[in-house]
Amino acid sequence: MKSLSKIRIILILFSVFLGLLYAAPNFFSSSVQNNSFNFLPGKKINLGLDLKGGSYLLLKANMNVVFAEKLESLTSDIRSTLRKAKIGYKKLSVKEDYVSFEMRTGSSVEQIKSAILKLDKNLIIEINTNNFQIKFSDANKQKITKTTMAQAIEIVRRRIDETGTNEPSIQQQGIDRIIVQLPGLDDPSRIKKLLGKTAKLNFQLVHPTILSEDINKDSKSPPGYVVLEEDKNSDRLYMVNKRIMVSGEMLKDASPTFDRNNSPSVSFQLSPLGGKKFGRVTGKHVGRAFAIVLDGKVVSAPVIQTQIFSSGQITGAFSVQETNDLALVLRSGALPAPMIILEERSVGPGLGSDSISSGKIASIIGLIAVMVFMLITYGIFGVFANIALFCNIIFIIALLSLIQATLTLPGIAGIVLTMGMAVDANVLIFERIKEEFNSGRKFVDAIEAGFQRAISTIIDANLTTLFAALALFSFGSGPIKGFSVTLMIGIATSMFTAIVITKYLVLFYSKKKNINNILF
C-alpha cells in the first residue's frame, strides 16, 4: 500500500476518538464525571475484590435435598401411572436413593417396566422377585443438577440485585458450587441471610381440633399430618396437613406493607390459577387456621375469616427490614436447593487501594521502560511505536468499559503483558523493513515489503496466545478468567495498532518528509 487512503485514515482517527471517549470516564472521579462529564457515553471499569475490597462467598447447592424431592415427585408419578394402567401394587415408598414397591399377583413385569419407562426412559429399574426398585441414572442426575444450578444462579442474582449491591459477580464453579463476589461490601451478613433462605412458601391447613398447646416435640402425628415449629418461636408447634393447598410457585408479586394494627407485614398477589385455587380452599374452610409455611417453618397461622382470592397478607412479629427481605426473596422465587456457605472472606478497602496503587506503579514502570527502549533503539520509528502503544492501551480500557468487565490484579497483569506483545509486533515489523531496505529496495517499497513479511509471523504468534487465552477462559475461574479476558482484548487491539496504525504513521511520515534513507 504505497498510497494513503483518506477513508481509512478517517476511520482510524474515528476509532481512536471513540476509544478515548469510552475510556475517558476511567480517568475522572465519579463526582467529577457526574458534575462535569456526564455526557460521556462510557462507564467506569468494574473493579474486582482484590482492587476495591469487598466480600467473597462460596456456596454449595445441597443436591441431596433436590434428589430426595425428585424421588418424592417420581413416587407420585409412578402411583398415578400404575393406577391409570390398572396395575396392582403395594408398599410404594421412597427408600434411601430409590423408589420401591411390590407387584401384586396377576400383574405383568414387562407391563410395569413399560409404564415406568414412559415417564423417563433413563430411569434404572431393578427387579428382585416381586420387588421393584427405581433409581435415577447418571444422565438423570446430571440433568437435574444442571437445571437446578441454572435456576439457583438466576435466583441468587435476582436476590442480590434487589438489595442494591453494586457490580456483583455471580458464577458457577464446578458441578454444584456458586461463587459470589460483592465488591465494596464489607459486611455480607444480610446477603448471607438472604441466600440462606430457600424461600419455599406453602399454604397448608392446620388440624381443626389439635391445638398448639396440646402438641410437644414427641407428639405423634395423625396420618397425613406433620408437626412444624413456628419460625420466631421454636417452642410453639403446629399440627399441619402435609398436603400443600397453594404453593409459592403461584405467587405473582410480594411487597412490604403494614397491617391494620400498623405492624410490618408482607402483602402478596397470586397468579390467576393460584387465585382460583386459593379462593376455593379459603371458601371451603372458613373458620379454620391456614398455616403460611416458609422453608418448613410456620410464619403465621391466621384463621380464615372469609373467602380470599388473588391477594393476601403475611403477618407476624416482623421488623421493617425483615418484611423487606421476605418480600424480596418471595419475589425472586424459591431456590431449587438449599445453599450451604462453604467459604467466606472479606478484603478491606485499604488492601484494595494498595493493590490499585501497586498495579498502577507496575503498569507505569513497564510502559516507561518499553517506551524508552523503543526510542533508543528505533528513533523516530520508536515514537510511532509508542503512539501505537498508547492507542492500544486506550482501546483496551475502552473495550473493558464497554463490556463492563471486572478488572482484577491478574487483569492488570494481562494488560502489562499486552504492552510487551504490542511492542514485539512493532520490533518484528521494523526489523523486516531494515532487512528489505538493506537489500536495495527504496524506502517506501521496503516499508510495504517489511509489513507483508512480518504480518504472517505476528498473526501466528498472536493466534497461539489467543488459543491459550481461550483455554484459560473456558476452564479457568475467577481471577484466571479476568486475566484471559484482558489478554484476549489486548491481542486484538495490539494487532490492530501494530498492523494498521503503525503502518499509516510510518507511511505518512515517509511521504511527508520524502525520506530516502532509513532513520533508525
C-alpha positions in Angstrom: 0.0 0.0 0.0 2.1 2.9 -1.3 -0.8 5.4 -1.3 -2.7 6.6 1.8 -6.4 6.1 1.7 -8.2 9.1 3.2 -11.2 7.0 4.1 -9.0 4.6 6.0 -7.3 7.4 7.8 -10.6 8.9 8.8 -11.8 5.5 10.1 -8.6 5.1 12.1 -8.9 8.6 13.6 -12.6 7.9 14.3 -11.8 4.6 16.1 -9.2 6.3 18.2 -11.7 9.1 19.1 -14.3 6.6 20.1 -11.7 4.8 22.2 -10.8 8.0 24.0 -14.5 8.7 24.5 -15.3 5.4 26.1 -12.0 5.2 28.1 -12.3 8.8 29.5 -14.6 8.1 32.5 -11.9 5.9 34.0 -9.6 9.0 34.3 -12.1 11.0 36.4 -13.6 10.5 39.8 -17.3 9.6 39.9 -18.2 13.0 41.4 -16.3 14.9 38.7 -17.8 12.8 35.9 -21.3 13.3 37.3 -20.9 17.0 37.6 -18.9 17.9 34.5 -18.5 14.9 32.2 -21.9 13.1 32.5 -22.2 13.4 28.7 -19.6 10.7 28.2 -21.1 7.5 26.8 -18.8 5.0 28.6 -18.9 3.7 32.2 -16.0 3.1 34.5 -14.4 -0.4 34.6 -15.7 -2.5 37.4 -13.0 -3.3 40.0 -12.7 -6.8 41.5 -12.4 -7.6 45.1 -8.6 -7.5 45.1 -8.7 -3.9 43.9 -11.8 -2.5 45.5 -12.2 -4.7 48.6 -15.5 -6.5 49.5 -16.8 -9.9 50.3 -16.4 -13.3 48.8 -18.8 -16.2 49.3 -18.5 -19.8 48.0 -21.9 -21.5 48.1 -22.7 -25.2 47.6 -26.1 -26.5 46.5 -27.4 -29.3 48.7 -28.3 -31.7 45.8 -29.2 -34.5 48.2 -32.3 -32.5 49.2 -33.1 -31.9 45.5 -32.8 -35.6 44.7 -35.0 -36.5 47.6 -37.7 -34.1 46.4 -37.4 -35.5 42.9 -37.8 -39.0 44.3 -41.0 -37.9 46.1 -42.3 -36.4 42.9 -41.3 -39.6 41.0 -43.3 -41.7 43.6 -46.4 -39.6 42.9 -45.9 -40.0 39.1 -45.4 -43.8 39.5 -48.5 -44.1 41.6 -50.6 -42.2 39.1 -49.2 -44.1 36.1 -49.8 -47.6 37.7 -53.3 -46.6 38.6 -54.1 -45.4 35.1 -52.7 -48.6 33.7 -54.7 -50.6 36.3 -51.6 -52.4 37.5 -51.8 -53.8 41.1 -49.0 -52.7 43.5 -48.4 -52.3 47.2 -45.9 -50.7 49.7 -45.0 -47.9 47.3 -42.4 -45.6 49.2 -39.1 -43.9 49.0 -36.2 -45.9 50.4 -32.8 -44.0 50.6 -32.0 -43.2 47.0 -34.7 -45.2 45.2 -38.4 -45.7 44.9 -39.6 -49.2 46.0 -42.9 -51.1 45.6 -44.1 -54.6 45.3 -46.0 -56.1 42.4 -49.4 -57.7 43.2 -50.2 -61.2 41.8 -51.6 -61.0 38.3 -49.5 -58.0 37.2 -47.0 -58.2 34.4 -43.3 -57.3 34.9 -43.0 -56.1 31.3 -46.2 -54.0 31.5 -44.8 -52.3 34.7 -41.4 -51.6 33.1 -43.1 -50.2 30.0 -45.3 -47.9 32.0 -42.5 -46.6 34.2 -40.1 -46.0 31.3 -42.7 -43.9 29.6 -42.2 -41.5 32.5 -38.5 -41.3 31.8 -36.5 -43.7 29.6 -33.3 -43.1 31.5 -34.7 -44.5 34.8 -32.9 -47.6 36.2 -35.3 -50.4 37.1 -34.0 -53.3 39.3 -36.3 -56.3 40.0 -35.9 -58.8 42.8 -38.7 -61.3 42.6 -41.8 -59.1 43.0 -40.0 -56.1 44.4 -39.2 -53.2 42.1 -36.5 -50.5 42.8 -36.5 -47.5 40.5 -33.4 -45.2 40.6 -32.1 -42.1 38.8 -29.4 -42.9 36.3 -26.3 -40.7 36.0 -27.9 -39.0 33.0 -31.0 -38.1 35.2 -28.7 -36.8 38.0 -26.6 -34.7 35.6 -29.8 -33.2 34.0 -31.3 -32.4 37.4 -28.1 -30.9 38.7 -27.6 -28.8 35.5 -31.2 -27.5 35.7 -31.0 -26.8 39.4 -27.8 -24.9 39.2 -29.1 -22.7 36.3 -32.2 -21.8 38.4 -30.1 -21.3 41.5 -27.7 -18.8 39.9 -30.6 -16.8 38.4 -32.4 -16.6 41.7 -29.2 -15.7 43.6 -28.6 -13.0 41.1 -32.1 -11.6 41.5 -31.9 -11.5 45.3 -28.5 -9.8 45.3 -29.5 -7.3 42.6 -32.6 -6.2 44.5 -30.5 -5.4 47.6 -28.8 -2.6 45.5 -25.4 -4.2 45.8 -23.2 -2.7 43.1 -21.4 -4.8 40.5 -21.8 -8.3 42.0 -20.1 -11.2 40.3 -22.0 -14.5 40.3 -20.7 -17.5 38.5 -20.8 -21.3 38.8 -17.7 -23.2 39.9 -17.5 -26.9 39.2 -20.7 -29.0 39.3 -22.7 -27.7 42.3 -20.9 -24.6 43.6 -21.5 -20.8 43.1 -19.0 -18.0 43.6 -20.5 -14.7 44.8 -18.2 -11.7 44.8 -19.5 -8.4 46.2 -17.1 -5.5 45.7 -17.4 -2.7 48.2 -19.4 -4.8 50.7 -17.6 -5.3 53.9 -20.4 -6.9 56.0 -22.2 -9.7 54.0 -24.4 -10.8 56.9 -27.6 -9.6 55.2 -26.7 -11.2 51.9 -25.8 -14.5 53.7 -29.2 -14.4 55.4 -31.0 -13.8 52.1 -29.0 -16.6 50.4 -29.6 -18.9 53.3 -33.3 -18.8 52.8 -34.6 -21.3 50.3 -37.9 -19.3 50.4 -40.2 -22.2 49.6 -43.6 -20.8 50.5 -46.6 -23.1 51.0 -50.1 -22.6 52.4 -51.3 -25.6 54.4 -54.3 -26.3 56.6 -53.8 -26.6 60.4 -55.5 -29.6 62.2 -59.1 -28.5 63.1 -59.1 -29.9 66.7 -55.4 -30.4 67.8 -54.3 -27.1 69.2 -50.7 -25.8 69.6 -51.0 -26.0 73.4 -51.6 -29.8 73.1 -48.6 -30.5 71.0 -45.0 -31.2 72.0 -42.0 -32.4 70.1 -42.7 -36.1 71.0 -46.3 -35.9 69.8 -47.4 -38.5 67.2 -48.9 -37.0 64.1 -52.2 -38.4 62.7 -52.0 -39.8 59.2 -51.5 -37.1 56.6 -50.2 -34.5 59.2 -46.8 -33.3 60.4 -45.6 -31.2 63.3 -44.0 -27.9 62.3 -42.4 -25.3 64.6 -43.0 -21.6 64.4 -40.4 -19.5 62.7 -39.9 -17.0 65.5 -40.6 -19.3 68.5 -39.4 -22.9 68.2 -41.3 -23.9 71.3 -44.7 -23.2 69.6 -45.7 -26.1 67.4 -48.5 -26.7 64.9 -50.1 -29.8 63.5 -50.2 -29.1 59.8 -51.7 -31.1 57.0 -48.9 -32.5 54.7 -51.0 -31.6 51.6 -49.9 -28.3 50.1 -53.1 -26.4 49.2 -51.3 -23.5 47.4 -47.6 -23.3 46.6 -45.3 -20.3 46.3 -44.9 -21.1 42.6 -48.3 -19.5 42.1 -47.1 -16.2 43.7 -47.1 -13.3 41.3 -45.7 -10.5 43.5 -44.9 -9.6 47.1 -44.2 -6.2 48.7 -43.6 -4.9 52.3 -46.6 -3.2 53.9 -48.3 -2.6 57.2 -51.4 -4.5 58.6 -54.5 -3.0 60.2 -52.5 -2.7 63.5 -49.8 -0.7 61.8 -47.3 -3.6 62.2 -44.9 -4.6 59.4 -46.3 -7.3 57.1 -45.9 -8.6 53.6 -48.7 -8.3 51.0 -48.8 -10.9 48.2 -50.5 -11.3 44.9 -51.3 -14.7 43.3 -51.4 -15.7 39.7 -54.9 -16.3 38.2 -54.6 -20.0 38.6 -53.3 -19.6 42.2 -56.1 -17.1 42.9 -58.8 -19.6 41.9 -57.2 -22.4 44.0 -56.8 -20.0 47.0 -60.4 -18.9 46.7 -61.6 -22.5 46.5 -59.6 -23.5 49.6 -60.4 -20.5 51.7 -64.1 -20.6 50.8 -64.4 -24.2 51.8 -62.5 -23.9 55.1 -63.8 -20.6 56.6 -63.1 -20.6 60.4 -60.1 -22.9 60.1 -56.4 -21.9 60.7 -54.4 -21.7 57.5 -50.7 -22.0 58.0 -48.2 -19.9 56.0 -45.1 -22.2 55.8 -41.8 -20.8 54.7 -38.8 -23.2 54.4 -40.6 -25.8 56.6 -41.4 -23.4 59.5 -44.8 -21.7 60.2 -44.5 -17.9 59.7 -48.1 -17.4 60.9 -51.3 -19.3 61.0 -54.3 -16.9 60.7 -57.9 -18.1 60.9 -59.7 -17.8 57.6 -62.4 -15.2 58.1 -63.8 -15.0 54.6 -63.1 -16.3 51.1 -59.9 -14.8 49.7 -58.9 -15.0 46.0 -55.9 -13.3 44.4 -54.3 -11.4 47.3 -53.5 -11.8 50.9 -51.2 -10.7 53.8 -48.4 -12.4 55.7 -48.3 -11.1 59.3 -46.0 -12.0 62.2 -43.5 -10.4 64.6 -41.6 -8.8 61.8 -39.3 -5.8 61.7 -39.4 -3.5 58.7 -36.1 -4.9 57.4 -37.4 -8.4 57.8 -40.5 -7.6 55.7 -38.4 -6.0 53.0 -36.1 -9.1 52.9 -39.1 -11.6 53.0 -40.8 -9.7 50.1 -37.5 -9.7 48.2 -37.0 -13.5 48.5 -40.6 -14.3 47.6 -40.5 -12.0 44.5 -37.2 -13.6 43.3 -38.6 -17.1 43.8 -37.6 -20.1 45.8 -34.1 -21.6 45.5 -34.4 -25.0 44.0 -31.8 -26.3 46.5 -30.7 -25.1 50.0 -27.4 -23.2 49.8 -24.5 -24.1 52.1 -21.8 -21.4 52.7 -18.5 -23.3 52.3 -16.2 -20.3 52.4 -16.4 -16.6 53.3 -13.8 -14.0 53.3 -13.5 -10.2 53.2 -11.0 -7.9 51.6 -10.7 -4.5 53.2 -10.8 -1.3 51.1 -7.3 -0.4 52.3 -5.8 -3.6 50.9 -7.7 -3.0 47.7 -6.3 0.6 47.3 -2.8 -0.8 47.9 -3.4 -3.3 45.1 -4.6 -0.5 42.8 -1.5 1.6 43.7 0.8 -1.4 43.1 -0.9 -2.2 39.8 -0.6 1.4 38.6 3.1 1.6 39.5 3.8 -1.7 37.8 2.0 -0.6 34.7 3.6 2.9 34.5 7.1 1.4 35.1 6.5 -1.2 32.4 5.2 1.4 30.0 8.0 3.9 30.5 10.7 1.1 30.2 9.2 -0.1 26.9 8.8 3.4 25.5 12.4 4.4 26.4 13.7 1.2 24.8 11.8 1.8 21.6 13.0 5.4 21.4 16.7 4.5 22.0 16.6 1.6 19.6 14.4 2.9 16.7 14.5 6.7 17.0 11.6 8.4 15.2 10.1 4.9 14.4 10.2 4.3 18.2 8.0 7.4 18.5 5.5 5.8 16.1 5.6 2.5 18.1 4.9 4.4 21.3 1.9 6.3 19.8 0.5 2.9 18.7 1.2 1.5 22.2 -0.7 4.5 23.7 -3.6 3.8 21.3 -3.5 0.1 22.2 -3.9 0.9 26.0 -6.8 3.3 25.2 -8.6 0.6 23.2 -8.1 -2.0 25.9 -9.6 0.4 28.6 -12.4 1.4 26.3 -13.4 -2.2 25.5 -13.2 -3.2 29.2 -15.5 -0.2 30.0 -17.9 -1.1 27.1 -18.4 -4.7 28.1 -18.4 -3.8 31.8 -15.7 -6.4 32.6 -14.4 -6.7 36.1 -10.8 -5.8 36.4 -8.6 -7.7 38.9 -4.9 -7.8 39.6 -4.4 -10.7 37.1 -6.3 -8.5 34.6 -3.7 -5.7 35.1 -1.0 -8.3 34.5 -2.7 -9.2 31.2 -2.6 -5.5 30.2 1.1 -5.3 31.1 1.8 -8.4 29.1 -0.1 -7.0 26.1 2.2 -3.9 26.2 5.1 -6.2 25.6 3.3 -8.1 22.8 2.3 -4.9 21.1 5.9 -3.6 21.0 7.1 -7.1 20.0 5.0 -6.8 16.8 6.5 -3.4 16.1 10.0 -4.8 16.6 9.3 -7.5 14.0 8.0 -5.0 11.5 10.9 -2.6 11.9 13.5 -5.3 11.6 11.8 -6.6 8.4 11.8 -3.1 7.0 15.5 -2.8 7.8 16.3 -6.1 6.0 14.3 -5.0 2.9 15.9 -1.6 2.8 19.4 -3.1 3.3 18.7 -5.4 0.4 18.5 -2.4 -2.0 14.8 -1.6 -2.0 13.5 2.0 -2.0 12.4 3.0 1.5 8.6 3.1 0.7 8.9 -0.3 -1.0 10.8 -1.6 2.0 8.0 -0.5 4.3 5.4 -2.3 2.2 7.5 -5.5 1.9 8.5 -5.3 5.6 4.9 -5.2 6.8 3.9 -8.1 4.4 6.7 -10.3 5.7 6.1 -9.5 9.3 2.3 -9.8 9.3 2.2 -13.7 9.0 4.7 -14.0 11.9 2.6 -11.6 14.0 -0.6 -13.4 13.3 0.9 -16.8 14.1 2.3 -15.6 17.4 -0.9 -13.9 18.4 -3.2 -16.8 17.4 -1.3 -19.2 19.6 -1.6 -16.8 22.5 -5.2 -16.3 21.7 -5.9 -20.1 21.9 -4.1 -20.2 25.2 -6.3 -17.3 26.5 -9.5 -19.0 25.2 -8.5 -22.2 27.1 -7.9 -20.2 30.3 -11.3 -18.5 29.9 -13.1 -21.8 29.2 -11.6 -23.9 32.0 -10.5 -21.2 34.5 -12.5 -19.3 37.0 -12.4 -16.0 38.9 -9.0 -14.2 38.5 -7.9 -16.5 35.8 -10.8 -15.5 33.7 -10.1 -11.9 34.3 -6.5 -12.4 33.1 -7.7 -14.2 30.0 -10.3 -11.5 29.1 -7.8 -8.7 29.2 -5.3 -10.8 27.3 -7.8 -11.6 24.5 -8.8 -8.0 24.2 -5.1 -6.9 24.2 -4.3 -9.4 21.5 -7.0 -8.0 19.2 -6.1 -4.3 19.9 -2.3 -4.9 19.6 -2.7 -6.5 16.2 -4.8 -3.6 15.0 -2.5 -0.9 16.3 0.7 -2.6 15.1 -0.5 -3.6 11.6 -2.7 -0.6 10.9 -1.9 2.4 13.0 1.9 2.0 13.0 1.9 1.3 9.2 0.0 4.5 8.4 2.2 6.6 10.8 5.3 5.3 9.0 3.9 5.8 5.5 2.6 9.2 6.3 5.9 10.3 7.8 8.0 8.9 4.9 5.9 10.6 2.2 5.7 13.9 4.1 9.4 14.1 4.6 10.3 12.3 1.3 12.7 10.0 3.1 15.2 8.2 1.1 17.4 7.0 3.9 16.4 4.8 6.8 16.3 6.7 10.1 16.7 4.1 12.7 
